[in-house]
């Protein structure tokens, strides 16, 4: 058995900088998240978690039949991601930094709202769903758009589907009634914004855990994403 390849953090940073110059969409969001992880996990084989997520998408595809309504695909994605693979929000150890790194989320099947949402978005992209990340204050969900309406999915809470009033209630509950839902809250986030929020989470969690070096590295990579290319 060969030892895992060691990628120097400087090389991981170079790869991330190259990636940041590209357009970031649901199609390559997971690649960006794994490049973020690579700097902090020098022996990470990015192909492993990527293959696992592509297999998840392939299983969802096998469940579906041609011409079926897109809403059926949401159900099939739910069945494979949450029922079969058991992805869930890490309520018990929410502030564990591992919840912010996609490789650890795939390995443990637990993570933050945004980490689980990225997995949902990756699969949705591959099965032809029109989905987008929605960054609420203190939470992250997914919006799936159909021809005449839209559906909201909460990957942190077992992939529960939410109506608009339920999203409003969720937001008010999470902010102790201080924030009321507006259309601006429901806008689709760009891939670049999503990765910046991933890095902000890493920065905050590493600061909390006392790893100032990793927190500073996350801050530097936010600045890289903010640069105009």
C-alpha positions as a Markdown table, in Angstrom:
| # | Residue | x | y | z |
|---|---|---|---|---|
| 1 | Unk | 0.0 | 0.0 | 0.0 |
| 2 | Unk | 1.5 | 3.3 | -1.1 |
| 3 | Unk | 1.7 | 6.2 | 1.4 |
| 4 | Unk | -0.6 | 9.1 | 0.6 |
| 5 | Unk | 0.9 | 11.9 | -1.4 |
| 6 | Unk | 1.9 | 14.9 | 0.7 |
| 7 | Unk | 0.9 | 18.3 | -0.9 |
| 8 | Unk | 2.8 | 21.2 | 0.6 |
| 9 | Unk | 0.4 | 24.0 | 1.9 |
| 10 | Unk | 2.2 | 26.4 | -0.5 |
| 11 | Unk | 1.3 | 24.2 | -3.5 |
| 12 | Unk | -2.3 | 23.8 | -2.2 |
| 13 | Unk | -2.5 | 27.6 | -2.0 |
| 14 | Unk | -1.2 | 28.0 | -5.5 |
| 15 | Unk | -3.8 | 25.6 | -6.8 |
| 16 | Unk | -6.5 | 27.5 | -4.9 |
| 17 | Unk | -5.3 | 30.8 | -6.4 |
| 18 | Unk | -5.5 | 29.2 | -9.9 |
| 19 | Unk | -9.0 | 27.9 | -9.2 |
| 20 | Unk | -10.2 | 31.3 | -7.9 |
| 21 | Unk | -9.5 | 32.9 | -11.3 |
| 22 | Unk | -12.2 | 30.7 | -12.8 |
| 23 | Unk | -15.9 | 31.1 | -12.8 |
| 24 | Unk | -17.2 | 29.2 | -9.7 |
| 25 | Unk | -20.6 | 27.4 | -10.2 |
| 26 | Unk | -22.4 | 24.5 | -8.7 |
| 27 | Unk | -20.5 | 22.3 | -11.2 |
| 28 | Unk | -17.1 | 23.0 | -9.6 |
| 29 | Unk | -18.1 | 24.2 | -6.1 |
| 30 | Unk | -17.0 | 20.9 | -4.5 |
| 31 | Unk | -13.6 | 21.1 | -6.2 |
| 32 | Unk | -13.1 | 24.6 | -4.6 |
| 33 | Unk | -14.2 | 23.3 | -1.2 |
| 34 | Unk | -11.7 | 20.4 | -1.4 |
| 35 | Unk | -8.9 | 22.7 | -2.5 |
| 36 | Unk | -9.7 | 24.7 | 0.7 |
| 37 | Unk | -9.4 | 21.5 | 2.7 |
| 38 | Unk | -6.1 | 20.5 | 0.9 |
| 39 | Unk | -4.2 | 23.3 | 2.5 |
| 40 | Unk | -5.1 | 22.2 | 6.0 |
| 41 | Unk | -5.0 | 18.4 | 5.2 |
| 42 | Unk | -1.8 | 18.0 | 3.2 |
| 43 | Unk | -2.3 | 14.2 | 2.7 |
| 44 | Unk | -5.9 | 14.6 | 1.4 |
| 45 | Unk | -6.6 | 12.7 | -1.8 |
| 46 | Unk | -9.2 | 15.0 | -3.4 |
| 47 | Unk | -10.3 | 12.2 | -5.8 |
| 48 | Unk | -11.7 | 10.1 | -2.9 |
| 49 | Unk | -14.5 | 12.4 | -1.6 |
| 50 | Unk | -15.2 | 13.6 | -5.1 |
| 51 | Unk | -15.7 | 10.1 | -6.4 |
| 52 | Unk | -18.0 | 9.4 | -3.4 |
| 53 | Unk | -20.2 | 12.4 | -4.2 |
| 54 | Unk | -20.2 | 11.5 | -7.9 |
| 55 | Unk | -21.4 | 8.0 | -6.9 |
| 56 | Unk | -24.1 | 9.6 | -4.8 |
| 57 | Unk | -25.2 | 11.5 | -7.9 |
| 58 | Unk | -25.1 | 8.4 | -10.1 |
| 59 | Unk | -27.3 | 6.5 | -7.6 |
| 60 | Unk | -29.9 | 9.3 | -7.7 |
| 61 | Unk | -29.8 | 9.2 | -11.5 |
| 62 | Unk | -30.4 | 5.5 | -11.5 |
| 63 | Unk | -33.5 | 6.0 | -9.4 |
| 64 | Unk | -35.1 | 8.5 | -11.9 |
| 65 | Unk | -36.8 | 7.8 | -15.1 |
| 66 | Unk | -36.9 | 10.0 | -18.3 |
| 67 | Unk | -39.5 | 12.7 | -18.4 |
| 68 | Unk | -40.5 | 12.5 | -14.8 |
| 69 | Unk | -41.3 | 15.9 | -13.0 |
| 70 | Unk | -38.3 | 17.6 | -11.5 |
| 71 | Unk | -39.9 | 17.5 | -8.1 |
| 72 | Unk | -39.5 | 13.7 | -8.1 |
| 73 | Unk | -35.8 | 14.2 | -8.5 |
| 74 | Unk | -35.7 | 16.2 | -5.2 |
| 75 | Unk | -37.3 | 13.2 | -3.5 |
| 76 | Unk | -34.8 | 10.8 | -5.0 |
| 77 | Unk | -31.9 | 13.0 | -4.0 |
| 78 | Unk | -33.4 | 13.1 | -0.5 |
| 79 | Unk | -33.7 | 9.3 | -0.4 |
| 80 | Unk | -30.0 | 8.7 | -1.3 |
| 81 | Unk | -28.3 | 11.6 | 0.5 |
| 82 | Unk | -30.3 | 11.5 | 3.8 |
| 83 | Unk | -32.0 | 8.1 | 4.1 |
| 84 | Unk | -29.3 | 5.9 | 2.5 |
| 85 | Unk | -26.1 | 7.8 | 3.2 |
| 86 | Unk | -27.3 | 9.4 | 6.4 |
| 87 | Unk | -26.0 | 12.9 | 6.0 |
| 88 | Unk | -27.0 | 15.1 | 8.9 |
| 89 | Unk | -26.2 | 18.3 | 10.7 |
| 90 | Unk | -23.8 | 18.0 | 13.6 |
| 91 | Unk | -25.9 | 19.3 | 16.4 |
| 92 | Unk | -23.9 | 17.8 | 19.2 |
| 93 | Unk | -20.5 | 19.3 | 18.1 |
| 94 | Unk | -21.6 | 22.2 | 15.9 |
| 95 | Unk | -18.3 | 24.1 | 16.5 |
| 96 | Unk | -16.0 | 21.2 | 15.6 |
| 97 | Unk | -13.8 | 22.6 | 12.8 |
| 98 | Unk | -14.2 | 19.3 | 10.9 |
| 99 | Unk | -17.8 | 20.3 | 10.1 |
| 100 | Unk | -16.5 | 23.1 | 7.8 |
| 101 | Unk | -14.1 | 20.9 | 5.7 |
| 102 | Unk | -15.8 | 19.0 | 2.9 |
| 103 | Unk | -13.5 | 16.0 | 3.1 |
| 104 | Unk | -14.3 | 15.5 | 6.8 |
| 105 | Unk | -18.1 | 16.0 | 6.1 |
| 106 | Unk | -18.0 | 13.3 | 3.5 |
| 107 | Unk | -16.1 | 10.9 | 5.7 |
| 108 | Unk | -18.2 | 11.6 | 8.8 |
| 109 | Unk | -21.6 | 12.3 | 7.1 |
| 110 | Unk | -21.9 | 15.2 | 9.4 |
| 111 | Unk | -21.4 | 18.9 | 8.9 |
| 112 | Unk | -22.5 | 22.5 | 9.0 |
| 113 | Unk | -25.5 | 23.8 | 7.0 |
| 114 | Unk | -23.3 | 25.2 | 4.2 |
| 115 | Unk | -21.2 | 22.0 | 3.9 |
| 116 | Unk | -24.3 | 19.8 | 3.5 |
| 117 | Unk | -25.8 | 22.3 | 1.1 |
| 118 | Unk | -22.8 | 22.1 | -1.1 |
| 119 | Unk | -23.2 | 18.4 | -1.4 |
| 120 | Unk | -26.9 | 18.8 | -2.2 |
| 121 | Unk | -26.0 | 21.4 | -4.9 |
| 122 | Unk | -23.3 | 19.2 | -6.4 |
| 123 | Unk | -25.7 | 16.3 | -6.8 |
| 124 | Unk | -28.6 | 18.6 | -8.0 |
| 125 | Unk | -26.3 | 20.0 | -10.7 |
| 126 | Unk | -25.5 | 16.5 | -12.0 |
| 127 | Unk | -29.1 | 15.3 | -12.1 |
| 128 | Unk | -30.4 | 18.4 | -13.9 |
| 129 | Unk | -32.1 | 20.3 | -11.1 |
| 130 | Unk | -32.0 | 24.1 | -11.0 |
| 131 | Unk | -30.8 | 24.7 | -7.5 |
| 132 | Unk | -29.0 | 27.5 | -5.7 |
| 133 | Unk | -27.5 | 28.1 | -2.2 |
| 134 | Unk | -29.4 | 30.6 | 0.0 |
| 135 | Unk | -27.4 | 32.2 | 2.8 |
| 136 | Unk | -29.7 | 33.2 | 5.6 |
| 137 | Unk | -28.3 | 35.0 | 8.7 |
| 138 | Unk | -27.0 | 32.1 | 10.9 |
| 139 | Unk | -28.2 | 29.3 | 8.5 |
| 140 | Unk | -27.8 | 28.1 | 5.0 |
| 141 | Unk | -30.4 | 26.3 | 2.8 |
| 142 | Unk | -31.0 | 25.4 | -0.8 |
| 143 | Unk | -33.6 | 26.8 | -3.2 |
| 144 | Unk | -34.8 | 24.4 | -6.0 |
| 145 | Unk | -36.6 | 26.3 | -8.8 |
| 146 | Unk | -39.2 | 24.7 | -11.0 |
| 147 | Unk | -41.1 | 26.2 | -14.0 |
| 148 | Unk | -43.9 | 27.7 | -11.9 |
| 149 | Unk | -42.7 | 27.7 | -8.3 |
| 150 | Unk | -39.8 | 26.9 | -6.0 |
| 151 | Unk | -39.0 | 24.7 | -3.1 |
| 152 | Unk | -36.6 | 25.2 | -0.2 |
| 153 | Unk | -34.6 | 22.4 | 1.3 |
| 154 | Unk | -32.8 | 22.4 | 4.7 |
| 155 | Unk | -29.9 | 19.9 | 4.4 |
| 156 | Unk | -28.8 | 20.5 | 8.0 |
| 157 | Unk | -32.2 | 19.3 | 9.2 |
| 158 | Unk | -32.4 | 16.0 | 7.4 |
| 159 | Unk | -33.3 | 17.6 | 4.0 |
| 160 | Unk | -36.6 | 18.8 | 5.2 |
| 161 | Unk | -38.5 | 20.8 | 2.6 |
| 162 | Unk | -39.8 | 24.2 | 3.6 |
| 163 | Unk | -42.5 | 26.5 | 2.4 |
| 164 | Unk | -41.9 | 30.2 | 2.3 |
| 165 | Unk | -43.8 | 30.8 | 5.6 |
| 166 | Unk | -41.7 | 28.0 | 7.2 |
| 167 | Unk | -38.5 | 29.7 | 6.0 |
| 168 | Unk | -39.8 | 32.9 | 7.5 |
| 169 | Unk | -40.5 | 31.1 | 10.8 |
| 170 | Unk | -37.1 | 29.4 | 10.8 |
| 171 | Unk | -35.3 | 32.8 | 10.3 |
| 172 | Unk | -37.3 | 34.4 | 13.1 |
| 173 | Unk | -36.6 | 31.5 | 15.4 |
| 174 | Unk | -32.9 | 31.5 | 14.7 |
| 175 | Unk | -32.6 | 35.3 | 15.2 |
| 176 | Unk | -34.9 | 35.5 | 18.3 |
| 177 | Unk | -37.4 | 37.5 | 16.2 |
| 178 | Unk | -34.9 | 40.2 | 15.3 |
| 179 | Unk | -34.8 | 39.4 | 11.5 |
| 180 | Unk | -37.9 | 39.1 | 9.3 |
| 181 | Unk | -37.7 | 37.4 | 6.0 |
| 182 | Unk | -37.4 | 39.6 | 2.9 |
| 183 | Unk | -36.9 | 38.7 | -0.8 |
| 184 | Unk | -33.2 | 39.8 | -0.4 |
| 185 | Unk | -32.7 | 36.9 | 2.0 |
| 186 | Unk | -33.8 | 34.4 | -0.6 |
| 187 | Unk | -31.5 | 35.5 | -3.4 |
| 188 | Unk | -29.3 | 32.8 | -5.0 |
| 189 | Unk | -25.7 | 33.0 | -3.8 |
| 190 | Unk | -22.8 | 32.7 | -6.3 |
| 191 | Unk | -20.3 | 29.9 | -5.9 |
| 192 | Unk | -17.7 | 32.5 | -5.0 |
| 193 | Unk | -19.9 | 33.8 | -2.1 |
| 194 | Unk | -20.5 | 30.3 | -0.9 |
| 195 | Unk | -16.7 | 29.5 | -0.7 |
| 196 | Unk | -16.1 | 32.8 | 1.1 |
| 197 | Unk | -18.6 | 31.9 | 3.7 |
| 198 | Unk | -17.0 | 28.4 | 4.0 |
| 199 | Unk | -13.7 | 30.1 | 4.7 |
| 200 | Unk | -15.3 | 32.5 | 7.2 |
| 201 | Unk | -16.7 | 29.5 | 9.1 |
| 202 | Unk | -13.2 | 27.9 | 9.1 |
| 203 | Unk | -11.7 | 31.2 | 10.3 |
| 204 | Unk | -14.2 | 31.5 | 13.1 |
| 205 | Unk | -14.1 | 27.8 | 14.2 |
| 206 | Unk | -10.2 | 27.7 | 14.1 |
| 207 | Unk | -10.1 | 31.0 | 16.1 |
| 208 | Unk | -12.4 | 29.4 | 18.6 |
| 209 | Unk | -10.3 | 26.2 | 18.8 |
| 210 | Unk | -7.1 | 28.2 | 19.2 |
| 211 | Unk | -5.5 | 27.5 | 15.9 |
| 212 | Unk | -4.6 | 31.1 | 14.9 |
| 213 | Unk | -2.4 | 29.9 | 11.9 |
| 214 | Unk | -5.3 | 28.1 | 10.2 |
| 215 | Unk | -7.6 | 31.0 | 11.0 |
| 216 | Unk | -5.2 | 33.4 | 9.4 |
| 217 | Unk | -4.8 | 31.1 | 6.3 |
| 218 | Unk | -8.6 | 31.1 | 5.9 |
| 219 | Unk | -8.7 | 34.9 | 6.1 |
| 220 | Unk | -6.0 | 35.1 | 3.4 |
| 221 | Unk | -8.0 | 32.9 | 1.1 |
| 222 | Unk | -11.1 | 35.0 | 1.5 |
| 223 | Unk | -9.0 | 37.9 | 0.2 |
| 224 | Unk | -8.0 | 35.8 | -2.8 |
| 225 | Unk | -11.6 | 35.1 | -3.7 |
| 226 | Unk | -12.4 | 38.8 | -3.3 |
| 227 | Unk | -9.9 | 39.8 | -6.0 |
| 228 | Unk | -11.3 | 40.8 | -9.3 |
| 229 | Unk | -10.1 | 38.6 | -12.2 |
